[in-house]
Amino acid sequence: MNWNMWLRQIHRWLSMAFTVTVIVNFIAVARGTHADWLGFVALLPLALLLFTGLYLFALPYAAKWRSGGAPG
C-alpha cells in the first residue's frame, strides 16, 4: 500500500474517532456531567483531520501540476 492509501485510511479512522468524541460530548452535556477537558478531547482528531484532509484535497491538483496539465 502506498503513502496516499495509508493517509486515506488514517483519515477515515480519525473521522470515526472524532465522531465518537463528539457523541460522548453530547451525552455528557445532556447528563449534566460535562467537564471542560472533555470538550478539548475532540480537538486532537479534528486538528489531525484538518491536515490530512487538506493534503488529500490537494492531491489531484498536485498530480495535475506535476504532469504538466493545462490549467483550468
C-alpha positions as CSV (number, residue, x, y, z in Angstrom):
1,M,0.0,0.0,0.0
2,N,1.4,3.4,-0.9
3,W,1.6,6.6,1.2
4,N,-1.7,8.1,-0.1
5,M,-3.6,4.9,0.7
6,W,-2.2,4.9,4.2
7,L,-3.2,8.6,4.7
8,R,-6.7,7.9,3.4
9,Q,-7.1,5.1,5.9
10,I,-5.7,7.2,8.7
11,H,-8.2,10.0,7.7
12,R,-11.1,7.5,7.9
13,W,-10.1,6.3,11.3
14,L,-9.6,9.8,12.6
15,S,-13.1,10.7,11.4
16,M,-14.6,7.8,13.3
17,A,-12.6,8.9,16.5
18,F,-13.8,12.5,16.1
19,T,-17.4,11.3,15.7
20,V,-17.2,9.2,18.9
21,T,-15.7,12.1,20.9
22,V,-18.5,14.4,19.7
23,I,-21.1,11.9,20.7
24,V,-19.5,11.5,24.1
25,N,-19.6,15.3,24.5
26,F,-23.3,15.4,23.6
27,I,-24.1,12.7,26.1
28,A,-22.0,14.4,28.8
29,V,-23.7,17.7,28.3
30,A,-27.2,16.1,28.3
31,R,-26.5,14.3,31.5
32,G,-25.0,17.4,33.1
33,T,-21.6,15.8,33.8
34,H,-19.7,17.9,31.3
35,A,-16.1,18.6,32.2
36,D,-14.1,21.3,30.4
37,W,-11.3,18.8,29.4
38,L,-13.8,16.6,27.7
39,G,-14.6,19.4,25.2
40,F,-10.9,19.6,24.3
41,V,-10.5,15.9,23.6
42,A,-12.3,16.3,20.3
43,L,-9.8,18.9,19.1
44,L,-6.9,16.5,18.6
45,P,-8.6,14.3,16.0
46,L,-10.2,17.4,14.5
47,A,-6.8,19.0,14.0
48,L,-5.3,15.9,12.5
49,L,-8.4,15.6,10.2
50,L,-7.7,19.2,9.1
51,F,-4.1,18.4,8.0
52,T,-4.9,15.0,6.4
53,G,-8.0,16.5,4.7
54,L,-6.1,19.4,3.2
55,Y,-3.4,17.0,1.9
56,L,-6.0,14.7,0.3
57,F,-7.8,17.7,-1.1
58,A,-4.6,19.0,-2.7
59,L,-3.6,15.6,-4.2
60,P,-5.4,15.9,-7.6
61,Y,-4.1,19.4,-8.1
62,A,-0.6,18.4,-7.3
63,A,-0.8,15.5,-9.7
64,K,-2.1,17.7,-12.4
65,W,0.7,20.2,-11.8
66,R,3.4,17.5,-11.8
67,S,2.1,16.0,-15.0
68,G,2.2,19.4,-16.7
69,G,-1.5,19.5,-17.3
70,A,-3.1,22.6,-18.7
71,P,-4.6,25.0,-16.1
72,G,-8.4,25.3,-15.9
